[in-house]
Amino acid sequence: MQDTEKTVLDAADRLVEAFARHDVDAYFSAFAPNATFIFHNLDRPLRSRAEYEAEWALWETRDSFRVRACRSSDRHVQVMGNVAVFTHGVRTELEIGGEPLMSEERETIVFERDGTGAWLAVHEHLSRAG
């Protein structure tokens, strides 16, 4: 594995691990402010990190949303200069309204290398796995 691919995988790992432990600050810091999001469970795209943060806060207050665990599998990275596409399967354990929920999804996260050399997520697309 090339060093750049490993660096992107490390950035993806930090993002997934923060999500898995419901660490909101660490999770959202993995995204650029202008990142966009497409989720199969929403009726519209989210056009910025701030929009996603507001939606997340709504889920927490309205639905008692909580991430309990998340596992990544079938991981793949494609690097194209300062852009990298990370794809993987995601098995997530959630709690909504006090009830446990399991989801199996596929996810694409597009990363961009910033001026400091760090990889930030600029787009996330989540779809059902079947």
HELIX and SHEET records of a PDB file:
HELIX    1   1 ASP A    3  ALA A   20  1                                  18    
HELIX    2   2 VAL A   24  SER A   29  1                                   6    
HELIX    3   3 ARG A   49  ASP A   63  1                                  15    
SHEET    1   A 5 PHE A  31  PHE A  39  0                                        
SHEET    2   A 5 TRP A 119  ARG A 128  1                                        
SHEET    3   A 5 GLU A  99  ARG A 113 -1                                        
SHEET    4   A 5 VAL A  83  ILE A  96 -1                                        
SHEET    5   A 5 ARG A  66  MET A  80 -1                                        
END                                                                             
